[in-house]
Every structure is written in structure tokens, then in C-alpha cells.
Amino acid sequence: MEQVDKNWKDPSNERRYIEKDFFPDFGERALKDISVVDIQTVTYRKRDNGHPVSALRLRSALKRMYDYAVEQRLTMINPATMVATKFIGKAVRRKRNLTPRELREFLQVIYRNNIRRQFKLALHIILLTLVRKSMLVLATWNEFDFGAGEWNIPKEHVKAKRGEEHEHVVYMSSKWQRCSLN
């Protein structure tokens, strides 16, 4: 697992799925002895217990683990590739919005809390602009056009899908437009 961890951005979730759902039943067996039916058993069990998204993630973690095992010649086939995701479930996007009341409560908690002022302001700005933390942290003053009320985030700081590399414009309210660097 240590070598596999190096190739994953954050291996903790994959590791947890494999250790919790796969190892108890199959951890003592050699990778080459695990069948498609074994992979189906663990993923379908997770699905049938009401966790289809977790089942998809488990299958994905097993696929990535086996991809590495095939590359290292520890096994010749990847049985996880033969378990079709369409029979496990479908990932559903979250559609949760904060209500105005929840937004007020969030801001009140931030400002009542004993955290540094710059963190309070950063959380407030992120809430107002809906940008990623990295976009805010990497921002420079030359990206802001207070006259036009725009924050032009360069494409290097935007997390975009493949082929969609372009800058991101955050339109600021009239209160922001009155700001100046003086």
C-alpha cells in the first residue's frame, strides 16, 4: 500500500475503503487469487446496505489498487474493471443550499469565535464570492478592477475541467467597487 499511496493525491479515503471493506474478507489471499465475484461481493454488499456512492468509491479504490498491482506484475488481470459501475449505483450531486438564516448564523459564529481576524475575514470573503480557498490565498491586487467591480482570477489559479482553461471572473457588489488601495 505504501507505494500506491505515493501515486494518490490523498490516499486516506481509498485506504479506509480497502482496509474496512476489502481486507476483512480477502486480506489474507494473494491478489491474483481474487476474482470478479469477490469484488462484486464486497461492492454489492456496500450498495445493498444503502451506500451506493461508497460502493462506487470502494470499486474505484480497488480498481486503482489492481491497476498498480498489474503494473508491478503482482497479478495479470484487474478484476475490478469487470465490475460495471452501472450495476453498483450512480453518484448523485448534492443540491444543498444554505438558507439566509443559516448564512447569518455562520457569520455570527465566525465573528464570535476566538480565531484570528484574518481567518474570519477570509471565511467571510469566501462565503461572499464562493471561490476556493486557494484562489483567495493566491490573489494579488492587480487581479482586482474595483472600477468595474470585477476580480479576474488567472487561469493558473482556477481548478478547471480538462480543456476548459480560462480565467474566472468574480463580480463584486457595489460595496466592493467603492474600495480603493489608498
PyMOL commands that set and color helices and strands:
alter all, ss='L'
color gray80, all
select helices_A, chain A and resi 2-6+12-26+31-33+36-48+52-71+79-82+85-87+100-112+117-129+133-137+141-143+155-157+174-177
alter helices_A, ss='H'
color red, helices_A
select strands_A, chain A and resi 144-145+150-153+168-171
alter strands_A, ss='S'
color yellow, strands_A
deselect
rebuild
show_as cartoon
